[in-house]
């Protein structure tokens, strides 16, 4: 250690020296105040200041190498540069390893400065591992005369520059061979440019490659231009599983001048690339294959252009993560180098993928790059949440498949070039006073709307000419659209319109969804199960008869199934009332009254059903009672009033749809029987105490049911008319229920928890077809009436508010054949007078 002196280790090596090796062990210190030394390039002195005279260099540090002095009390810092400064290395290799608790630090600029002088350094290896750190005000590592050097950087510790005016942390100029950077630690610049590599690569070997790997847990941050590679002219493999951020400005990751070499870009799951004002990722000057895979997050938080790509003669883009810009342009591809012989560009946004921007969420610019078909497959979400163009593929012949959601706050949502093919089984939605979902440039495009397609807005031809031939007209095909209804009116001068295989000669036509017919069987099953549960809840109440009431509310969610491809959701609430009377002590008879209201939604309001139901019945319990074994039965008849709303997707409405309303009446009949084994299997029957804190009951029930409903036909203006129809079903099955009644140490009222397993086989015995007509033309809809086995489990609890009042909360889930998956939540209150 030297005080106010130029260097702790200072010297010029003889030409005969071929290797310099310096080891500074754990706890060891090499330090200097480091005032300026006289030298030809006027760099100030460091703690280690050597003229290598053509020798290779190896430094291993796990102690401290520092230059300058920090601020101490009222004494200002002495900012000296170059903790390690080695010049005239020549065409030799350099390896610097900082490990353990090692520290290489400059109070001024540049912790490590290396210069080739007489010849370019041949290879550079920099390893910073463990809890090791390197720190400087600016230019943490500065290298000169390194043309052609192979560079390898590995960091799992901490690399930092602390001056807000800093313009580089790692600075490499004229590197033109293999370059590899692996980071799982922290690389942080208080200014700009955490990693700056100007390869200035004009001549190269085809085997040269840039490998960039920011691993999970790795963090690279700067105010702007965080990772910058210029004039690369090499193959690039980029992998990020950590965090790369431009905190206050633009450009988190930028590569330019890649040239005629492949570029593989992977932002992996858990990886985040973020900038504040613009250009989270910019890749330019690409004239070879470009592969981009995003499973993480690429975002601009207060600006435009999350991912921008310029060039590429073979482009493959896949997004399963999130790419988002608060301003315009989440994903933009420009200046393709393609022709008819080039492999077609492929763009995929998977089911978990989100691409979102104010406008132009996904855009390609094909100026001068025609002669190829551009393919976009979307199963996720592409959203322009302020303006137009969720998808902007102007000028391109597009093959677009959408099974997800493409939406824009303004119009159009999709802009496609001439001769495009667009297949829709998802949602395309546009905003504005006259929404345009799909705008078609030129002539000769085909739009296929299949099952699941929801179009909010019109399909518009931007070429409004009147001289189209039949071959030039855009074609819209409605095929198998059973989930949603459509009514379109198209200009016969620009469009041909088909419903199924039939061309609508007047340019207008109606396609009726039929998913609502099969949904009626699901609602029938939900009604049957709910009625059965009401009867059970009105059963024994502290073993005494009387007037009993049961108020309930439940929520149904029947998920989309592979065979049906739709989703049914519902809410129901109501009241059950019974009066029980013992008949000569042989059995109990009860008069049952039920009233409930329900609302169902099919595919998020494509259909809605408001149902009212009132019923009266007679029940018998404790029939042929023998010990814990008894039999019970009930018959219930009722009437229902049903109001149905059908959403029709249409280009005749400014909102992109209109509703058809109808109503019909239903007559119900339900009958149940059950053999029940009800017994206490643990605990005493006396009051629960600290000595007798719980009781365990078991119910085992075997039984069956018959359910029937007769529905009147109904009319939906002039569009749809249905015939009367009947739905009948039977079910047989069993249930096993365990109840644990537990002492409440804080109140006199006990708590009961339960779990119930149930298995039933449902058989719909009614017709497997619904008869209806569309604008007078007779039609039938096939309904799956196969026998279905359903298993369910329910968990819940009772809270005894008083001897004659109980609150119930339960959650049930069921799964069965034919993709029948359902969840329900029930809250209820029952009481007795």
N, C-alpha and C positions, 0 to 999 in steps of 0.2 A: 504494500500500500504506500502510495506517495501522496503528499499533500498538494501544495500549489506547484505542480510540476507537470510536464507534458505527458508522461506515460509511466505505468508501472512496469511493463515489459516493452522494451523498445530496441529495435535493432535491424540491421540489414544482413541477410544471410549471404554466405559465399555461394558462388555459382555451383560449387561442387555438392551442395546440399540438395538432396532429391526429395526429402519429405520432412515436413514439420508436424510434430505431434505435441499437443498441449492438453494435459489432464488437470482439471481443477476439481478436487474431490468435495464430498459433502462437508459443509462447514467451512471450507476454504474460501478465501477472499482475494480477488485481484481488483484493485480499485485505484482511481486517479481523479484528481480534480480536472486534469486534462486540458490545460491551456494550449493555445495553438502552437503547432510545430511548423517550422519552415519546410515546405515541400513544394514540389512543382505545381500541384493542383490545389494548393491552398486549403486542403481539408484540415480541420483541427485535429489535435492528437487524441488518442483513445487510451483506455486502460491497457489494451494490447495493441501495439503499433509496430507492424513488421513489414519489411520489404523481402518478399519470398525469393526473389531472383530465380523464378522458374521452378519452384518446389510445390509438390502437392501439400494439402493442409488437412489435418484432422484435429478437431477440438472436441473434447468431451468434458462437459461441465455439469456438476451437480451441486456446486457451491454458488458463489456470487462473483460476477464480473460486472463492474459498474464504472461509469465515468460521470463526473460532475457531482454537485452536492445539492440535495433538495432544500427547500425552504425550511428554516429552523428558527422558530421564534420570530425575532425582528430581522434576522439575517436572510437576505434574499438568496434564492437559488443561484448556483453557478451552472449555467446551461452549456455543457460541453458535448461534443458529438463523438460518435463512433466508439462505443465500448470495445468492439473488436474491429480493427482496421488492418486488412492485409492486402498489399498491392503486389503487382508483378508476379502473379501466380502462374501466368503462362498457360500452356495447353495441358493443364493438370487438373486432377479432381479435388473437390473440396467436400468434406463431411463435417458437419457441426451437429453435435448431439447435446441437447439440454434436457436433463432428466431429473427424476426425484423432485427435490425442492429447489432445483437450480433456478438461478435468476441471472438474466443478461439484460442490463438496463443502462440507458443513457438519459440523463436529465435534459439533454438537448435532443438533436436529431440523430437517428440511425443507431440502432443497437449493433447491427452487423453491416459492415461495408466491405465488399470484396471487388477486386479489380484485376483483370487479366494483364493489362499493359502490353507486354511484348507479344503475346498471343492470347487468343480467346480461351477462357476456362473450358475444359472439356466436359465436366460433369459436376453437378451441385446436388448435395443431399443435405436437407435441413430437417432435423427431427426434434420436436419439442413435446415431451411426454410427461405423464404423471401430473403432478401439481406444478410443474415447471412453468416459468413465465418469462416473456421477453417484453420489454416496455421501452418506448421512446416517445418524444413529442411528435415526430413525423418520420416517415420513411423508415419503418422498423428494420427492414432488410432492403438494402440497396446494392444492386449488382451491375457492374459495367464490364464491357468486353466479354460477352458470354455468347457470341454468335455460334450456334451449333451445339451449345451445351445441353446435355440431358439433365433435366431438373426434376428432383423428387422432393416433395414437401409433405411431412406428416406431422400433424398437430393433435394432441389430445390434452394439451395444457391451455395456456393463455397467451395470446399474442395481442398487444394493444398499442395504439398510438393515442396520445391524450390531448393534443392541441386541437381546438375546434377549427383551426385553419389548416390542419394537416391535409395533404393532397394524395398521400399514398401510405399504405401500411406495408404490404409486400409489393415490391416494384421490380419487375423483370423486363429488361429491354433487349430486343434482338435475340431472344431464345428461338431457335429454329429447329430443334430436334424434339425428342419425346419430352412431354411435360406431364407430371403426375402430382396431384394434390389430394391428400386425404385428411379430412378434419372431423374429429369428434369432440373437440374442445371449443374454445372461444377465440374468434378472430374479430377484433372490434376496433373501428376507427372513429374517433370523435369528430373527424372531418369527413372527407370523401375518399372513395377508392380503397376499400379494404384489400382487395386483390387486383393488381393491375399488371397485365402481361401484354406487352407489345412484341409479338413474335417477329414482325418485319420479315415474313417468310416469303421469299420469292423463289428460292431453290430448295428442293426438299427430296427426301426419300419417301417413296409411297408407303413404307411401313411405319413412318412416324405417326404419333398419335398423341392427342391431349386427353388425359383421363382425369376427370374432376369428380370427387366423391365426398360429399358432405354427409356424414353418417348421422344416424339417429342420436340426438343429444348435441350435435354440432350446431354452433351458432356463428354466423358471419353477418356483421352489421357495419353500416356506415351511413352518413347522412344521405349520400347519393352515389351513383355509379359504384355500387358495392362490389360486384364481381365483373371485371371488364377484360375481355380478350380481344386484341386487335390483330388484323393481318395474319390470321391463324394458318390458313392454307394447309391444314392437316385434318385427318379424321378426328372426330370428337366423340367421346363417350362421357355424357354428363349424367350424374346420379345425385339426387338430393333426397335425404330422409330427415334432414334437420330443418334449420331455420336460416333463411337468407333475407335480410331486410334492408331497404333504403328508407331510413326513418323519416326524413323530412323532404326529400326530393324525389328524383326519378331514377329509373334504371337500377333494379336489383341485380339482374343478370343480363349481360350483353356479350354476344359473340359476333364478330364481323370478319369478313374475308375468309370464310371457311373454304370457298372454292369448290373444286370438283372432287370432293371427298364426302363420304357418308357422315351424317350427324345423328347420333342417338341421344335423345333427351328424355330423361326419366325423372319426374318428380313423384316420389314414391309415397305410399300411405304414411301419414305423419309428417310429411314434408310441407313446408310453407315457404313460398317465395312472395314477398310483399314489397310494394313501393308506395310512397305517399301520393305523388302527383302524377306519375305517368310511367308506362313501360316497365312493368314488373319483369317481363322477359322480352328481349328483342334479339332475334337471330337474323343476320343479314348476309347477303352475298353467298347464297347457297345454290350450287349448280349440280348437286348429286342427290342421292336419296336422303330424305329427311324423315326420321321416325320420332314422333312425340307421344309420350305416354304420361298422363297426369292422373295420379291416384290421390294426390294431396290437395293443397290449396295454392292457387296463383291469384293474387289480388292487387288491385290499386284502390286504396281506401279513400282518396279524395281527388280522383282524376281519371284519365282515359288510358286505354290500351294495356290490358292485362297481359296478353300474349300476342306478339306480333312477329310474323315470319315473312321474310323477303326471299323469294326464290324457291328452289327445289324442283328437280325434274321427276321425282317419284316421292310423293308425300303420303305418309300414313299417320293419322292423328287419332288417338283414343283418349277420351276423358271419362274417368269414373269418379273424379273428385269434384272440386269446385273451382271455377275460373270466373272471377267477378271484377268488374270495374264500376265504381260509383258513377263515373261519367260514361262516355260512349266507348264502344268497342271492347268487348271481353276477349274475343278471339278474332284475329284478322290474318289472312294469308294473302300475300301479294306477289306479283311478278313471277308467277310460275314459269319454269323452263320446261314446257311440255309441247308435244305435238302428237300426231296420230299414232306414232310408234312408241310413245312413252307410256309406261304403266299408269293406269288411271289413278288420280289422287283419291284417297279414301279417308273419310272423316266419320268418327263414331263417338256418340255421346251415350254412354251406357245407362242402365236403369238408375244408378246412383249418381250419375253425372249432373252437375248444375253449371250452366253457362248463363251469366246474367250481366246486363249492362243497361244504361239508360236507353240507348238505342244501338242498332247494329251489334247485337250481342254476338252473333256469329256471322262473319262476312268474309267473302273471298273476292279478290279483284283479278279477273282473268284477262285483263287488257293484253292483247298480243299473245295470248296463250290459249287459243281455241283449238279445235280439232280433237278434243278429248271430253269424256263424260266425267263429271265430278259427282262423287257418291257421298251422300250424307245419310247415316243411319242414326236416328234419335230414339232412344227408349227412356231418356231422362227428362230434364227440364231445360229449355232454352227460352230466356225471358228478356224482353226489352221493357223495363218497368216504368219508363217515362215517355219514350217516343215510339217510333216505328222500327220495323226490320228486326225482329228477333232473329230471322235468318235472311241475309242479303246475299244472294248468289246471282246478282244481275249480270247478264251477258253470258252466263254459263249454261250449257246443256246439263241438266241436273237429274240425277237419279236419287230421289229423296224418299226415305221411308220413315214414317213417324208413328211410333206406338206409345210415345210419351206425351209431353206437353210442350207446345211451341206457342208462346203468347206475347203480344205487344200491346202497350197502352194506347198506341195510335195505329194507323193503318199504312201499309199492309203489315201483317205478321210475317209473311213469307213473300220474297220477291225472287222469281226464278226466270231464267232465260228461255229462249225458244226451244221447242222439241223436248221439253223436260218430261220426266215421268215421276209422278208424286203419288205415293201410296200412304193412306192414312187409316190407322186403326186406333189412334189416340186422339188428343185434343189439339185443335188449332184455334186460337181465339185472338181477335183484334178489337181494339177500342176505337173511339171516335164517334162522331155523329152518324156516319154511314160506314160501318166497319168493313174492311176488306181483309179476309183471312188469308187468301192466296191471290197474288197478282202475277199474271203470266205475261211475259214479254213475247214478242214475235208471234209465231203460229205453231200449231202442231203438237201441243202438249197434251198429256193424258193425266187425269186425276182419278184415282181409284179410292172410293170410300167404302171400307169394309167394316165388319162388326167391331164395335167399340169407338168408331169415329164420331167425334163431336166437333162441329164446325161452328164457331161463333163469328159470323160475318159472311160476306159473299165470296165467290170465286170470280175474279174479274179479268177480262182481257184488256191489256193496255193498248193493243193495236185495235182500234175501233173501226177499221176499214170494213167495207161492205163487199169486197171482192174475193172473200175466202172461197176456195174450193172445198169439197167435202173432206179431202185428205188433209187440207190445211187447218180445218176447224179444230179447236180444242175439244177434247172429249172428256166428259165427266161420267163415271160409272158408279152406280150404287149397287153393291153386291153383298148380299148376306148381312145387311146392316140390321141385325136383330136387337141391338141394344138401344138405339136411338132412332127417332123418326125424322124424316127430311121432307121438306117441300121446297123445290127450286123452280125458278123461272129464269131461263137463259135466252139471250138473244140468239135466234136461229142463224143469224148472219155470222157469228163467231164460234158457236158451240154446237155440239151434238150431245144429247143427254139420254143416258140409258138407266133404266131401273131394272135390275136383273139383266135379262137378255133382250128386253124390249126397249126400242128407241122411242122416246116421247116425241112424237112428230110435231107437237105444238110448242116444244121447248120447255114444257112444265111437267112436273110429275110429283107424286107423293109416294114415299116409302115408309111403311109402318113398321115400327119396332114390335117384336113379339116377345122380348124378354119379360115383359110385364105379365104375360100369361103363365109362364113357368114360375115367376115370383109369387103368383097366387097360391101355389102349392106350399111354398115356404111360409107364407103368412097363415095359411090353413094350419100347418104343423105348429107354428108358434102359438096360435089361438088354442089349439088342442092341449098343448103342454101347459099353457098358462091356466086354462080352466081346470085342469087336473090339479095343479099346484094350489089354486084357490080352495078347492074342496079339501085338500089335505090340511091346509092351514086352518080351516074352519072345524077341523076335527077336535079330538079331545082337548079340553082346556081345564087342567087341574082335576080331571076326572069328573066334572060336574056339568049338567046341562044348562039350559037357559038361552038367552038371546046373545048371539055372538056377532062380532063385526070384524072385518079384515080390510084395511086400507093399504094400498100398495102402489108402488111406482117402479117400473123396470126399464132397462135399456138393452136393446138387442143390436148386435153387430155380426152379420153373416158375411164373412170375407169372400172376396172374389175366388171362384173356384175354377180349376182348369177346364172342366166340362162346360161351365156356364159363362164364365168370364164376365161376371157382374157382381155388384156389391149391394146388399140390402141392409139398411139400418132402420131402427125403429124405436119409438118411445111409447110406453103404455102406462096408464094409471087408472085406478078404479076402486070399487068398493064391493066387498062380498058381505052378505048378511044371511044368517041362518038362525032358526029357532029349533032347538032340540028338545025332544020329549021322550022319556023312557016309556016303552010299551010293555006294561005288566012286568017290568024288570027283566024281560027276555032279551030285548035289543033296544037300540035307540033309533028313533026316526027323526028326520030333520027336514024342514022346509028351507030351501036355499034360494036366495035372490042375488043376482050378480049384475053389475053395470060397470062398463069400462069404456075408455076412449083411447084410441091409438093413432099414431101417425107413422107411416113408413115412407122411406125415401129409397128409390132404386137408382143407383149410379148418380148420387149427388143431385137429386131433383130432376133427373131425366123423366122419372115418374114420381108422383107423390100420391099417397093414399091417406085420407082421413076417414077413420072408421069409428062408429058408435055401436055399442052392443049392449043389449039388455036381455036377461034370461031368468027363468024360474025353473026350479027342479025339486026333486024329492030324493033324499038320501037315507041310507040305512047303515048303521055301524054296530059293531059287537054282535053280529049275527053268528049263531052257532058258537058262541064264545066258550072256550075251554082252556082255562089257565091263561098262559100268555098268547094263545092262538085265537084269532077271530077273523071274521069275514066282513066285508063292507061293499056297498054298491051305491051308485047314484045315476040318475038320468036327469038331463038338463035340456031344455029347449029354449031357443031365443031368436031374436030378430036383430038384424044389423043394417045400418045405413052407411053407404060408402060414397065418398066424393073422390074422384080421380082427376088428376091433372097430368096431361101428357105434354112434355116440352117438344116442340117441333123445330129443328134447325132449319133456318130458311134465309134466303137472300132477299126476301120480300119485306123484312122487318129491319128497322134501323138498329135494333139490339142484336140482330143475328138469330133471333128465335121468336116464336110465339107459342102460346099455350092453348091447348084444347081441354075443356072441362066437361065432365060428365058425372053421372051418379047412378047408382043402382042399389037395390035392396037384396038382403040375404036372409034366408031362414036356416038356423043351425039346429042340430041335434047332437048331443054328446052323451055317451054312457060309459061308465067305469065300473070295474070290479077289482077287488084285491083281497088276497089272503095275507094276513099280517101276523108276524111273530114279533111281539114287543116285550122285552124283558130287561130287567136290571141285572147286569153281570158283575158289578163291583160297587161296593159302598153300601151303607145302610139307608133304609128308607126314611129314617128320622131326620129332623132338622140338621142342616149342615153346621158343623162346629169345628173348632180347631182340632178336635180328636177325630172328627168325621168330615174332612174338608171337601170331599168331592164324591160324586156318584157317576157311574158309567152305564148308560143305557144303550141297547142295540135294537134297531128295527130291521127286520128282513121282510120285504114285501114281494109277492109275485102276483101279477095281474095282467089285465088287458083293457083295451078301450076301443070304442067305435066312435068315429067322428064323421059327420055329414054336414055339408052346406050346399044350399041351392041358391044360385046367383041368377038374378034377372039379367037379361041382355040390356045393353045400353048403346047410346049413339053419341059420337063425337063429331058434332056438326055434320058436314057432308063427307067427311073423310073416312071415318071408321065406324062400323056397326058390328056389335057382337051378338051372338045368339045366347039364349039361356044356357047355363052349364051347371053341372053338379060335380062336386069334389067329395069323394068318400075315401076314408082310410081306416085301417085297423092297426093296432099295435099290441104287441105282447112283450113282456120283459120283466125285469126284476130290479130291485134296489136294495142297497145295504147302507144303513145309516148308523153312525155312532154319535152319541151326545154325551158330552162331559159337563155335568152340572157342578159348578165350582163355587165355593164359599167366597163371598165378597167381604174382605176384612174391613172395608171402609163404610159399608152400609148394610142394612138388613136384607137388601134385595140381592139375590144371587145372579150369577152370570152363567150362561150355557153356551158352549162352543160345539159346533158340529161339523162333521164331514160326511158327505153322502155320495155313494157311487151308484150309477144307474146305467143299465143297458137295455135298450129297446130295439125291436125290429118293426119298422114302419112299412106298411104295404098300402100303396094308393090303389084302390080298386076301381076308380072311376076311369072314364075314357082317357086315352093318351093323346087326344087331340082337342084343340079349341077351334071352334068354327067362328069365322068372322068374315067381313067383307071390307074391301078398300075401294072407296068411290064406286060402290056397286058391284065390284068384281069379287066373287066368292073366293075364300082362301081358308087354309087351315094351318095351325101352328102345332108342331109336335111338342109334347111335354113329356119329360122323363118321369115315368111312373114305376120304375124298377124298385124292388124291395131294398130298403136301406137299413143297415144296422148302425146304430148310433150309440156311442159310449160317452158318458159325461161324468164330471166330478164337480161337486159344489162344496164350498167352505163358507162358514158364516158363524154368526153368534146371535143369541137372544139375550136381551136384557130385561129382567123382570121389574118393570116400573112399579107394579103393585101386584097383589094376588090375582087381579083380574085384567091386567094390562101388560102387554109385552111388545118390545121393539125388536125388529128383526132386520139384519143386514146380511146379504149373501152375494157371493160371486161364483158364477158357474161357467164352465167351458165344456164344449162338446166337440167331438170329432167322429166322423163316420165315413161310410162308403160314399162314392160319387162326389168326393170333395166337399162333403158337408162339414163345415167348420163354423162354430158359432160361439160367441161370448155374450153373457148377459149379467147385468148388475141389478139387484133388487133391494129396495128399502121398503119396509112395511111396518104397520102398527096394527095390532089386533087387541080387541078388548071384549069383555063379557059383562052383561048386566045380570 
